[in-house]
């Protein structure tokens, strides 16, 4: 069997598409290459998502900071730097990318830089201590985050040019699910007993292997067959970047999507507070870390393909359903913590709640990524991705400060506030236009 036939058969099996050339929203030439491109992007996304799971700032990097004796403030900056550092510059990044008729090489280069940064973090975990380790972690995380921003803009544009409109959600879902399967193994390893003093070597090895995953992802992505696209509007990058914010004023559907996406940040922002709540109530910290990573991997494994298929039918309702799950779990956790704390203090409750939160967050991510890609075409898609990501990056820094309320309203109180934010997002999300039903 030839490679092309094998790729087509796997593509049909994963997507339930009897005619592998039944394409929407891409050219005939791109349609012919879609089975192979689907698998190459799937493999690259799987490898990078697995690397993300291993080098997660909410878990692994926070533990590295603690193991190396880094200053306490370092932990507080890990998530904001990783997320906002990649999101805020995306208007300028998009203006650069618009000049390129073929944009896959931006993703390849960005993935390679992420690999180097994560390998550097592994060396920090192994060799450095104290303030030197802390500053090195933050500096490498800035480099990682900026490279991630380039990959984010380029990936959605390449996806929109190479994979049919009604197959993009499934690609995102399958890659997240496969990465979730391997992440389960990472969680199990962290739960195994080990001798005192082995943590630095273990985390250094984990991060080094994660860096290798990004290199492999770059190699796989380099084989994607992307045909040249539009290049208009690539001059005067900074000026065009700011002028592109006018989309928020002119495009009502896009503006509503950005507002809803901002409110849906609750699913991501809630996660570290579940970890904090467990640390306050349950002992055996190392085992807890493994349980949370295990829960995250299992959630992606079980839910991402389902969310992906749902998103290809209605990514709008995927976002709504997912954030309602996140808000519901948050509300339940708040009520139990205040009126039946013995349940929250058990070994199983908070990791279980985190598991359902991770399922919800997987749905939010699949839904909003599919929605913004399907909402527009051509360079308009690049504009939508870059503008929304830049706005969300700024809002993330602002809304992330809700953690300062924890001493006043308790950790579960912060979870409740974020849950109310998600509920409002679900309500406003019902007014979003459907995009999957449009031809």
C-alpha positions in Angstrom: 0.0 0.0 0.0 1.4 3.4 -1.0 1.9 6.2 1.6 -0.8 8.3 0.1 -3.4 5.5 0.3 -2.4 4.7 3.9 -2.8 8.4 4.8 -6.2 8.5 3.1 -7.4 5.3 4.9 -6.3 6.6 8.3 -7.9 10.0 7.5 -11.2 8.3 6.6 -11.1 6.2 9.8 -10.5 9.2 12.1 -13.0 11.5 10.5 -15.7 9.1 9.3 -15.4 10.8 5.9 -16.2 8.4 3.1 -15.0 10.8 0.4 -11.6 12.1 1.6 -11.9 14.9 -1.0 -15.2 16.2 0.2 -13.7 19.6 1.2 -15.2 22.9 2.3 -13.5 26.3 2.3 -10.2 25.1 0.8 -8.9 24.9 -2.8 -9.0 21.8 -4.9 -5.2 21.4 -4.8 -5.2 21.7 -1.0 -8.1 19.2 -0.9 -6.1 16.6 -2.6 -3.4 16.9 0.0 -5.8 17.1 3.0 -5.5 13.5 4.2 -1.7 13.7 4.5 -1.7 17.2 5.9 -4.4 16.2 8.4 -2.1 13.4 9.7 1.1 15.5 9.7 -0.6 18.4 11.6 -2.2 15.8 13.9 1.2 14.3 14.8 2.8 17.7 15.3 -0.1 18.9 17.5 0.1 15.7 19.5 3.8 16.1 20.2 3.6 19.8 21.1 0.5 19.2 23.3 2.3 16.4 25.1 5.3 18.8 25.6 2.9 21.4 27.0 1.5 18.8 29.4 4.9 17.8 30.7 6.1 21.4 31.0 2.9 22.8 32.4 3.5 26.0 34.4 0.6 25.2 36.7 2.2 21.9 37.9 5.7 21.0 36.7 7.3 24.4 36.4 5.8 25.5 39.8 7.4 22.4 41.4 10.7 23.1 39.7 10.7 26.6 41.1 10.1 25.2 44.6 12.7 22.4 44.2 15.4 24.9 43.1 14.6 27.3 46.0 13.6 30.1 43.6 12.1 33.2 45.2 8.4 32.9 46.0 7.3 35.6 43.5 8.5 33.4 40.6 5.6 31.0 41.0 3.1 33.8 40.7 4.4 34.9 37.4 4.6 31.5 35.7 1.1 31.3 34.2 0.7 35.0 33.3 4.0 35.1 31.5 3.4 31.9 29.6 0.0 32.9 28.4 0.1 36.7 28.0 3.6 36.6 26.7 2.4 34.6 23.7 -0.9 36.4 23.3 -0.3 40.1 23.6 2.3 40.5 20.8 0.2 38.6 18.3 -1.1 41.7 16.5 2.5 42.6 15.5 3.3 38.9 14.8 0.3 38.6 12.5 1.5 41.6 10.5 4.8 39.9 9.9 3.2 36.6 9.0 0.8 38.2 6.5 3.8 39.0 4.3 4.5 35.3 3.9 2.7 33.3 1.2 3.7 30.0 2.9 3.5 30.2 6.7 4.3 26.7 7.9 7.9 27.6 8.4 6.9 30.1 11.1 5.4 27.2 13.1 8.5 25.1 12.5 10.9 27.8 13.7 8.7 28.7 16.6 8.5 25.0 17.7 12.3 24.7 17.5 12.8 27.8 19.7 10.3 26.4 22.2 12.3 23.2 22.3 15.5 25.1 23.1 13.8 27.1 25.8 12.3 24.0 27.5 15.6 22.1 27.4 17.1 25.2 29.0 14.5 24.9 31.8 15.6 21.3 32.2 19.2 22.5 32.7 18.0 25.1 35.3 16.2 22.3 37.2 19.3 20.2 37.2 22.1 22.8 37.8 20.8 26.1 39.3 19.5 27.0 42.7 18.0 30.0 44.4 17.5 33.4 42.8 19.6 32.5 39.8 17.3 29.6 39.0 14.2 31.8 39.5 15.4 34.5 37.1 16.6 31.9 34.6 13.1 30.2 34.7 11.3 33.5 34.0 13.7 34.5 31.2 13.4 31.2 29.4 9.6 31.2 29.9 9.5 34.6 28.1 11.4 33.2 25.2 9.2 30.1 25.1 6.0 32.3 25.3 7.0 34.6 22.4 7.8 31.6 20.2 4.5 30.1 21.2 2.8 33.3 20.0 4.3 32.9 16.5 3.2 29.2 16.4 -0.3 30.1 17.5 -1.0 32.6 14.7 0.7 30.5 12.0 -1.0 27.2 13.0 -4.6 28.5 12.7 -3.9 30.0 9.3 -2.1 26.8 8.0 -5.0 24.7 9.4 -7.5 26.9 7.6 -5.6 26.5 4.3 -4.9 22.8 4.5 -7.8 21.0 6.3 -11.5 21.1 5.3 -13.8 23.2 7.4 -15.8 20.3 8.7 -12.7 18.4 9.9 -10.7 20.9 11.9 -12.4 20.3 15.3 -11.7 16.6 15.0 -8.0 17.2 14.3 -7.8 19.3 17.4 -9.7 16.8 19.4 -7.7 13.7 18.4 -4.4 15.4 19.0 -5.4 16.5 22.5 -6.8 13.0 23.2 -3.6 11.2 22.2 -1.5 13.6 24.2 -3.8 13.0 27.2 -3.1 9.3 27.0 0.6 9.7 27.4 0.1 12.4 30.0 -1.6 9.8 32.2 1.7 7.9 32.3 3.5 11.1 33.4 1.1 11.4 36.3 1.6 7.8 37.3 5.4 8.2 37.3 5.1 11.3 39.6 3.0 9.3 42.0 5.6 6.6 42.5 7.7 6.8 45.7 11.2 8.2 45.3 14.1 9.1 47.5 14.6 12.6 48.9 16.7 14.8 46.7 15.8 13.1 43.4 13.3 15.8 42.4 15.7 18.1 40.6 17.1 15.3 38.4 13.6 14.0 37.7 12.2 17.4 36.6 15.3 18.2 34.6 15.0 14.9 32.7 11.2 15.5 32.2 11.8 19.0 30.7 14.6 17.8 28.5 12.4 15.1 27.0 9.7 17.7 26.6 12.0 19.8 24.6 12.8 16.9 22.3 9.0 16.5 21.7 8.9 20.1 20.2 11.9 19.3 17.9 10.0 16.2 16.6 6.9 18.3 16.2 8.8 20.8 14.1 10.3 18.0 11.9 6.8 16.6 11.3 5.2 20.0 10.5 7.9 20.7 7.9 6.4 18.1 5.6 2.9 19.8 5.5 2.0 20.7 1.9 0.8 24.3 2.1 0.1 26.2 -1.1 0.9 29.9 -1.3 -1.9 32.2 0.0 -2.7 35.9 0.3 0.0 38.3 1.3 -1.8 41.7 1.2 -1.4 44.1 4.0 2.1 43.1 5.3 3.7 46.6 5.3 4.2 48.9 8.2 3.6 46.1 10.7 3.1 48.0 13.9 0.8 50.6 12.3 -1.3 48.0 10.7 -1.3 46.0 13.9 -3.0 48.8 15.8 -5.3 49.7 13.0 -6.5 46.1 12.9 -8.1 46.6 16.3 -10.8 48.4 14.4 -12.2 44.9 13.6 -13.6 44.9 17.2 -15.7 48.0 16.4 -16.7 47.1 12.8 -17.4 43.3 13.1 -20.3 42.7 15.5 -20.0 38.8 15.4 -16.3 38.9 16.1 -16.7 41.4 18.9 -19.2 39.2 20.6 -16.9 36.2 20.2 -14.0 38.1 21.9 -16.3 39.1 24.8 -17.5 35.5 25.2 -14.0 34.1 25.0 -12.8 36.5 27.7 -15.5 35.3 30.0 -14.6 31.7 29.2 -11.1 32.3 30.6 -12.6 31.1 33.9 -11.9 27.5 32.9 -8.2 28.1 32.7 -7.9 30.6 35.6 -9.7 28.3 38.0 -7.3 25.4 37.6 -4.5 26.5 39.9 -7.0 27.4 42.7 -8.2 23.8 42.7 -4.5 22.7 43.2 -4.2 25.4 46.0 -7.4 24.2 47.6 -6.1 20.6 47.7 -2.8 21.7 49.1 -4.6 23.5 51.9 -6.8 20.5 52.8 -5.0 17.3 51.9 -1.5 16.0 52.7 1.0 14.1 50.5 2.0 16.8 48.1 3.9 14.7 45.7 1.1 12.2 45.2 -1.3 15.1 44.7 0.8 16.5 41.9 0.7 13.2 40.2 -3.1 12.9 40.7 -3.7 16.3 39.1 -1.5 15.5 36.1 -3.2 12.2 35.8 -6.6 13.8 35.9 -5.7 16.3 33.2 -4.4 13.6 30.9 -7.3 11.4 31.4 -9.8 14.2 30.8 -8.2 15.1 27.5 -8.0 11.4 26.5 -11.7 10.8 27.1 -13.3 14.1 26.1 -11.3 15.8 23.3 -12.5 13.6 20.4 -16.1 14.0 21.6 -15.7 17.8 21.8 -14.0 17.8 18.4 -16.9 16.1 16.7 -19.4 18.3 18.5 -17.4 21.4 17.4 -17.6 20.4 13.7 -21.4 20.5 14.1 -21.6 23.6 16.4 -18.5 25.0 18.0 -20.7 27.7 19.6 -22.6 25.1 21.6 -19.4 23.3 22.5 -18.2 26.5 24.2 -21.5 27.0 26.0 -21.8 23.4 27.2 -18.2 23.2 28.4 -18.2 26.4 30.4 -21.5 25.4 32.1 -19.7 22.3 33.3 -16.8 24.4 34.6 -19.1 26.8 36.3 -21.2 24.0 37.8 -18.2 22.2 39.3 -16.9 25.5 40.7 -20.2 26.3 42.3 -20.4 22.9 43.9 -16.9 23.1 45.2 -17.6 26.5 46.8 -20.8 25.2 48.5 -19.1 22.1 49.8 -16.1 23.9 51.1 -18.3 26.3 53.1 -21.0 23.9 54.3 -19.5 20.4 54.2 -15.7 20.9 54.2 -15.1 17.3 55.3 -15.9 16.3 51.7 -13.4 18.8 50.2 -10.8 17.6 52.7 -11.0 14.0 51.4 -8.2 12.7 49.2 -10.4 12.2 46.2 -12.8 15.2 45.9 -10.6 18.0 44.6 -8.7 15.9 42.0 -12.1 14.6 40.9 -13.4 18.1 40.5 -10.2 19.1 38.7 -10.8 16.2 36.3 -14.3 17.5 35.4 -12.8 21.0 35.1 -10.2 19.7 32.7 -12.9 18.1 30.6 -14.7 21.4 30.5 -11.5 23.4 29.6 -10.8 20.9 26.8 -14.2 21.7 25.4 -13.7 25.4 25.7 -10.4 25.2 23.9 -11.6 23.0 21.1 -14.8 25.1 20.7 -13.2 28.5 20.6 -10.3 27.4 18.3 -12.7 25.8 15.8 -15.1 28.8 16.0 -12.5 31.5 15.2 -11.0 29.5 12.4 -14.4 28.9 10.8 -15.6 32.5 11.4 -13.5 33.9 8.6 -11.3 33.0 5.6 -8.0 34.1 4.1 -6.1 37.0 5.9 -9.3 37.8 7.8 -8.7 34.6 9.7 -5.2 35.7 10.7 -6.6 39.1 11.8 -9.3 37.4 13.9 -6.8 35.1 15.6 -4.2 37.8 16.3 -6.7 40.5 17.5 -8.6 38.1 19.8 -5.4 36.7 21.2 -3.9 40.1 21.9 -7.0 41.3 23.7 -7.3 38.1 25.7 -3.6 38.4 26.7 -4.2 41.8 28.2 -7.4 40.8 29.9 -5.7 37.6 31.3 -3.2 39.7 33.2 -6.1 41.8 34.6 -8.5 39.0 35.5 -5.7 36.9 36.8 -5.3 39.3 39.6 -8.5 37.9 41.1 -6.2 35.6 43.0 -5.4 38.5 45.3 -8.9 38.1 46.7 -8.2 34.7 48.1 -7.1 36.0 51.6 -10.4 37.9 51.8 -12.9 35.5 50.3 -11.0 32.1 50.5 -9.7 30.0 47.7 -13.1 28.4 47.0 -14.5 31.9 47.0 -12.2 32.8 44.1 -13.4 29.7 42.3 -17.0 30.8 42.8 -16.3 34.3 41.3 -14.7 32.7 38.3 -17.7 30.3 38.0 -20.1 33.3 37.9 -17.9 34.8 35.1 -18.3 31.6 33.1 -22.0 31.5 33.6 -22.3 35.0 32.1 -20.1 33.8 29.2 -22.5 30.9 28.6 -25.5 33.3 28.5 -23.9 35.7 26.1 -22.6 32.8 24.0 -26.2 31.9 23.0 -26.2 35.1 20.9 -23.2 34.1 18.8 -24.0 33.3 15.1 -23.5 29.7 14.0 -20.5 29.2 11.7 -20.5 25.5 10.9 -23.8 25.8 9.1 -22.5 28.4 6.7 -21.1 27.3 3.2 
